Amino acid sequence: MGLLTFGQILEANMSVRYRVFALAVVAASAGCGTEPPPTPGDTGGAEAASSVPALAAELSEEQAEGRILFQSVCWTCHGTTGRGNGPALQSDTAGQPPNFIAEGYATVSTDELLARFEASLTGDGVDPAHPHMRHVVSVVQPERFRAALSYVPALAYPAAIPGSALAGMELYGTHCVGCHGVHGDGEGYAAEALVMVKPADFRTDSLIVAGDFEGLFNRVREGGRSVHGSAMPPWGVALSDDQMWDLVAYISTFREGTLPGISAGR
C-alpha cells in the first residue's frame, strides 16, 4: 500500500466529533479581539474604524482567518510569536517546533509551507519528527489548516528585522499606544499630560528614516536615557530582547516605504 496523501489523512480522521470540535474552536475565538484600546472620545462609526491598526488591515482574508486559528490552537506548541516556545514543550509529547521568526519564513509561500508539511507527515526527510501534528490535522478542516499556514509568513514579517511586527502590534497596544498613538504620530491620549519631550512621531523618526533598526532597538531598551528629557521608560528592564525586536518591527511600519508590505503569496 502506498503512502497516504495529506488530504487522505485529513479525510480519514475527520469524524463528526472532530468536525464539531474544530468549528467550535474557531467560532469561540472569533470574538477575541486584539486591537489597542480606543482613545477617549471614540464613538463608533468611521472614527472607531480609524483606530484599527493598519498592519492588521494588510492581512489577506485567508491570513486573518489563519490568525484566529493560530492564536487558538497552534500557539500551544509554536508560541504566540511563532518562535517555537509554546507551553506544550514542557511535556514530552511534542518535538521542538521551528522558529518562524529566525528562519526566513517571512518570504515563504503558503504552497511551499504546505508542501513541506506534507513531506514531514510522510517522512520524506523535511521534518520526520512530527507525530503530534497528525493529531492536529485530524481535528482541523484542510482549508482551515491552510489558512493557519498562510498566517506564518505574516507572523514572521518583516524579513529585514529579527522580530514579528504583528506580535509587536500587540505589545504596542498594551505599552505604547497611550503616548505614541494608534497611528504612531506621538498623539496618544496620554501625550498631552506630559510636560517634557513630546513622544516620538514614528512616521518621521530619524532612526526609522535611516533604517537604523539596531539604533531603534537601543532606544527602546534604554528609554529616556537615550533621549534627553524623554519620559519613556527603559523597556529593557521589563521586556525581553525578542519583545523589543517585535516592537521595533511594528513601529517601523508606521513610516510608509520603510518596509515592504506583508506578502499574501499562495
Secondary structure per residue as TSV (DSSP state, phi and psi in degrees):
chain	resnum	aa	ss	phi	psi
A	1	M	-	360.0	134.6
A	2	G	-	-76.3	169.7
A	3	L	-	-69.0	141.5
A	4	L	-	-71.9	145.9
A	5	T	-	-77.7	166.4
A	6	F	H	-57.1	-45.5
A	7	G	H	-63.0	-38.9
A	8	Q	H	-66.5	-38.5
A	9	I	H	-61.0	-44.8
A	10	L	H	-63.2	-46.8
A	11	E	H	-65.4	-38.3
A	12	A	H	-65.8	-28.9
A	13	N	H	-99.6	-6.1
A	14	M	-	-86.1	73.8
A	15	S	-	-73.8	168.1
A	16	V	H	-59.2	-39.4
A	17	R	H	-62.5	-42.5
A	18	Y	H	-70.1	-36.6
A	19	R	H	-60.4	-45.9
A	20	V	H	-61.5	-42.4
A	21	F	H	-61.1	-47.5
A	22	A	H	-63.1	-43.2
A	23	L	H	-65.4	-36.9
A	24	A	H	-65.4	-39.2
A	25	V	H	-61.2	-48.0
A	26	V	H	-65.1	-43.3
A	27	A	H	-65.8	-40.8
A	28	A	H	-66.9	-32.5
A	29	S	H	-85.7	-11.6
A	30	A	T	-62.7	-27.2
A	31	G	T	-89.7	3.2
A	32	C	-	-90.8	91.1
A	33	G	-	-79.5	159.5
A	34	T	-	-130.9	21.9
A	35	E	-	-76.8	151.1
A	36	P	-	-62.4	159.0
A	37	P	-	-65.0	144.1
A	38	P	-	-69.4	154.4
A	39	T	-	-75.6	154.8
A	40	P	T	-55.3	138.7
A	41	G	T	99.9	-10.7
A	42	D	-	-63.4	126.4
A	43	T	-	-121.1	8.0
A	44	G	S	101.0	-173.7
A	45	G	H	64.4	-145.6
A	46	A	H	-62.4	-36.2
A	47	E	H	-63.9	-43.5
A	48	A	H	-68.7	-37.6
A	49	A	H	-62.0	-31.8
A	50	S	T	-70.0	-13.3
A	51	S	T	-86.0	-4.5
A	52	V	S	-72.6	126.7
A	53	P	-	-55.1	132.5
A	54	A	H	-61.3	-32.9
A	55	L	H	-61.9	-41.7
A	56	A	H	-63.3	-33.1
A	57	A	H	-70.1	-17.5
A	58	E	T	-77.5	-15.9
A	59	L	S	-66.0	140.7
A	60	S	-	-69.5	167.3
A	61	E	H	-60.1	-39.4
A	62	E	H	-67.2	-41.6
A	63	Q	H	-66.8	-37.5
A	64	A	H	-63.5	-39.6
A	65	E	H	-67.5	-40.3
A	66	G	H	-64.6	-32.3
A	67	R	H	-61.9	-41.6
A	68	I	H	-61.4	-45.4
A	69	L	H	-68.2	-41.1
A	70	F	I	-61.2	-44.8
A	71	Q	I	-72.9	-16.1
A	72	S	I	-94.9	-35.8
A	73	V	I	-122.7	-52.6
A	74	C	I	-68.5	-28.2
A	75	W	H	-61.4	-24.5
A	76	T	H	-60.9	-31.5
A	77	C	H	-103.3	-43.4
A	78	H	H	-85.0	-10.2
A	79	G	-	81.7	154.8
A	80	T	T	-65.1	-24.6
A	81	T	T	-103.2	3.4
A	82	G	S	79.2	16.4
A	83	R	S	-89.4	6.0
A	84	G	S	75.7	30.2
A	85	N	-	-124.2	37.7
A	86	G	-	-71.6	163.9
A	87	P	G	-65.8	-20.5
A	88	A	G	-65.0	-18.5
A	89	L	G	-70.2	-12.8
A	90	Q	G	-72.1	-14.3
A	91	S	S	-103.2	179.0
A	92	D	S	-101.6	17.5
A	93	T	S	-91.3	-9.0
A	94	A	S	-135.2	141.3
A	95	G	-	-78.8	172.5
A	96	Q	-	-71.2	116.0
A	97	P	-	-72.6	161.1
A	98	P	-	-70.0	158.5
A	99	N	-	-92.6	101.6
A	100	F	T	-63.4	-29.0
A	101	I	T	-75.9	-34.4
A	102	A	T	-99.8	-3.9
A	103	E	T	-118.8	30.4
A	104	G	T	75.4	20.7
A	105	Y	G	-74.6	-13.7
A	106	A	G	-63.9	-20.5
A	107	T	G	-114.7	11.3
A	108	V	-	-91.0	136.7
A	109	S	-	-77.2	159.9
A	110	T	H	-63.1	-38.9
A	111	D	H	-60.8	-40.6
A	112	E	H	-67.0	-41.6
A	113	L	H	-63.2	-39.3
A	114	L	H	-65.9	-40.9
A	115	A	H	-63.5	-41.5
A	116	R	H	-62.7	-41.0
A	117	F	H	-69.5	-40.9
A	118	E	H	-59.2	-41.2
A	119	A	H	-64.4	-37.0
A	120	S	H	-66.9	-32.6
A	121	L	H	-71.9	-32.2
A	122	T	T	-94.0	3.1
A	123	G	T	70.6	34.3
A	124	D	S	-82.2	7.2
A	125	G	S	104.7	-8.0
A	126	V	S	-74.9	-50.3
A	127	D	-	-158.5	80.4
A	128	P	-	-67.2	-17.2
A	129	A	-	-89.1	62.4
A	130	H	-	-127.9	32.9
A	131	P	H	-63.0	-34.5
A	132	H	H	-66.1	-25.1
A	133	M	H	-70.0	-20.8
A	134	R	H	-62.2	-35.2
A	135	H	H	-70.2	-36.3
A	136	V	H	-63.6	-49.2
A	137	V	H	-69.1	-16.4
A	138	S	T	-77.6	-13.9
A	139	V	T	-117.5	3.7
A	140	V	S	-124.9	130.7
A	141	Q	-	-61.3	146.7
A	142	P	H	-54.3	-43.3
A	143	E	H	-69.5	-29.8
A	144	R	H	-71.3	-39.1
A	145	F	H	-64.3	-40.6
A	146	R	H	-62.1	-38.9
A	147	A	H	-61.5	-41.0
A	148	A	H	-62.2	-39.9
A	149	L	H	-64.7	-36.8
A	150	S	H	-65.0	-22.6
A	151	Y	H	-78.6	-22.1
A	152	V	H	-58.1	-50.3
A	153	P	H	-62.3	-33.6
A	154	A	H	-67.1	-40.5
A	155	L	H	-66.3	-34.7
A	156	A	H	-81.2	-9.7
A	157	Y	-	-66.0	139.7
A	158	P	-	-99.0	157.6
A	159	A	T	-68.5	-25.1
A	160	A	T	-78.2	-11.7
A	161	I	S	-130.0	137.1
A	162	P	S	-77.6	52.4
A	163	G	S	-153.0	165.6
A	164	S	-	-103.9	117.2
A	165	A	H	-63.7	-36.7
A	166	L	H	-68.8	-37.6
A	167	A	H	-66.8	-37.7
A	168	G	H	-64.4	-32.4
A	169	M	H	-60.0	-39.5
A	170	E	H	-65.7	-45.1
A	171	L	H	-63.8	-41.2
A	172	Y	H	-60.4	-42.0
A	173	G	H	-64.6	-26.5
A	174	T	H	-86.9	-43.1
A	175	H	H	-109.0	-24.8
A	176	C	T	-117.8	-26.2
A	177	V	H	-62.4	-28.3
A	178	G	H	-59.4	-38.6
A	179	C	H	-97.1	-45.0
A	180	H	H	-87.8	-11.7
A	181	G	-	83.7	158.1
A	182	V	T	-59.0	-35.7
A	183	H	T	-98.3	9.0
A	184	G	S	70.2	21.3
A	185	D	S	-96.0	5.4
A	186	G	S	77.5	14.4
A	187	E	-	-112.6	42.3
A	188	G	-	-70.3	165.4
A	189	Y	T	-66.9	-17.0
A	190	A	T	-96.9	-8.3
A	191	A	G	-63.0	-38.1
A	192	E	G	-69.5	-15.0
A	193	A	G	-84.0	-12.4
A	194	L	-	-81.2	141.5
A	195	V	-	-110.4	2.9
A	196	M	S	-108.2	-143.2
A	197	V	S	-64.0	134.6
A	198	K	-	-64.6	143.3
A	199	P	-	-55.6	147.0
A	200	A	-	-62.1	144.0
A	201	D	-	-96.8	106.5
A	202	F	T	-71.2	-11.0
A	203	R	T	-74.4	-22.5
A	204	T	T	-126.8	5.7
A	205	D	-	-56.4	133.8
A	206	S	H	-63.6	-36.3
A	207	L	H	-67.6	-38.7
A	208	I	H	-70.4	-41.5
A	209	V	H	-56.9	-40.9
A	210	A	H	-81.5	-7.6
A	211	G	T	68.1	27.5
A	212	D	-	-88.8	77.3
A	213	F	H	-70.9	-31.8
A	214	E	H	-64.5	-43.0
A	215	G	H	-64.0	-37.2
A	216	L	H	-66.5	-39.6
A	217	F	H	-59.6	-45.1
A	218	N	H	-63.6	-36.6
A	219	R	H	-66.4	-42.9
A	220	V	H	-62.3	-42.3
A	221	R	H	-66.7	-42.6
A	222	E	H	-90.1	-19.8
A	223	G	G	64.7	-139.7
A	224	G	G	-63.5	-14.1
A	225	R	G	-67.6	-22.7
A	226	S	S	-98.5	-8.2
A	227	V	S	-131.0	105.7
A	228	H	T	-54.6	126.0
A	229	G	T	85.2	-4.3
A	230	S	-	-72.0	144.5
A	231	A	-	-90.6	0.5
A	232	M	-	-67.4	130.5
A	233	P	-	-72.5	159.8
A	234	P	-	-77.4	100.0
A	235	W	G	-68.0	-11.2
A	236	G	G	-64.4	-19.4
A	237	V	G	-87.9	-11.3
A	238	A	T	-118.4	-25.0
A	239	L	S	-118.1	152.8
A	240	S	-	-77.1	167.0
A	241	D	H	-59.1	-41.4
A	242	D	H	-59.4	-44.1
A	243	Q	H	-65.1	-38.6
A	244	M	H	-69.1	-35.7
A	245	W	H	-66.0	-35.2
A	246	D	H	-61.5	-42.6
A	247	L	H	-63.8	-43.0
A	248	V	H	-58.8	-42.8
A	249	A	H	-61.7	-42.5
A	250	Y	H	-72.1	-47.4
A	251	I	H	-68.4	-20.3
A	252	S	T	-72.2	-14.6
A	253	T	T	-80.4	-13.1
A	254	F	S	-70.5	-28.6
A	255	R	S	-89.6	115.1
A	256	E	T	-60.6	131.9
A	257	G	T	94.3	-12.3
A	258	T	S	-68.0	-42.1
A	259	L	S	-125.7	150.1
A	260	P	-	-67.9	164.4
A	261	G	-	-72.7	166.4
A	262	I	-	-67.1	132.5
A	263	S	-	-81.9	135.6
A	264	A	-	-115.1	35.7
A	265	G	-	-60.3	145.9
A	266	R	-	-81.6	360.0
